[in-house]
Structures are given as structure tokens and as C-alpha cells.
Amino acid sequence: MRQVIIYPGEDGYWVAQCPSLPPCISQGKTKEEAISNIKEAIELYLEVLQEEGRAIPEDQVETVTLAI
């Protein structure tokens, strides 16, 4: 399981990124497409890390909502 942040980009696309895996960022025309794309990006990145014998970072991200 990985936490993913989704937000609207300036170009009208939805941006999705995985904070615990900084190279994993993607986008899509819809939220659903962005989620599908980031899922694929995460899976491929983890596969590369395993193939290279590198450690897989743990997902230790916490989110906080602030009232300002």
C-alpha cells in the first residue's frame, strides 16, 4: 500500500504523485486515469528497484490538514 496525492494541475490534467517514492509522478485527464497511471508507475519503479537489488523505501508519509 502506498499513499498517493492527487491534485488538479495547471494544464487541466490531474496530477498524482507518491511522496514515499519521489520519482513516481504521473497525470491523467481524469482522476481515475491519474490513479491508474500512478499505480503503473509505482509498480514499474518497485520492479526496477527489486531487479537492481536496491532497498524499497517504506511508506511513512503522514498527512495533516491545517485550518488557516
N, C-alpha and C positions, 0 to 999 in steps of 0.2 A: 504494500500500500504506500502511496506517495501523495503528499499534499500538492495540489496544483492551484495556482492563482489564475483567474480568468478576468479579463477586463477589456472594455472596448478600446481599440486602437484609434489613432488619429485618422487613419485611412478608411474607416468604416468596417474594418475587419475586427474579429475578436482575437485577442492575444492570450495565449496560455503559456505559462512557464512553471517549472518545477524548481522552487528555491533550493532544495537539497541537492539538485543536480544542475548547477548553473549553465552547462552547455545546452540543456534541454529547454528550448523555447520554440513555439510554433504559433500558427494563426489559422483562422478559418473564416469563411463568410458568415457562418452561424456559430453559436456557442457549441452546438453538437459537433460541427466539423472541427472546431478548435480542440475540443476534448478528444476526439478521435485521433487527430494529428499529434497531439502531445503524448497520448498513450503510445502511439507508434514510435515517437522519438525516444521516449523513456525506455521502451523495450529494446530498441536498437542500441542505445547507449549502454545499457546494462549488459547486453550481449557482447559488445566490444570490450568493456571492462573485464568481463569474465575471460574472454579469449586472450587478452593481454596479461592476465594474471594479476590485475590491479584490484585493490580493495573497492568494495561497493559502499559508498557513503550511506550512513543511516539517515532516515528521515526524522530529524529532530527539530522540525520547524513548529513554532507556536504562533498563533495569530491572536491579536488583541484588537478590539475595536475601541477607539477613543472618541469620546464626545468632546467636541471643541466648539 
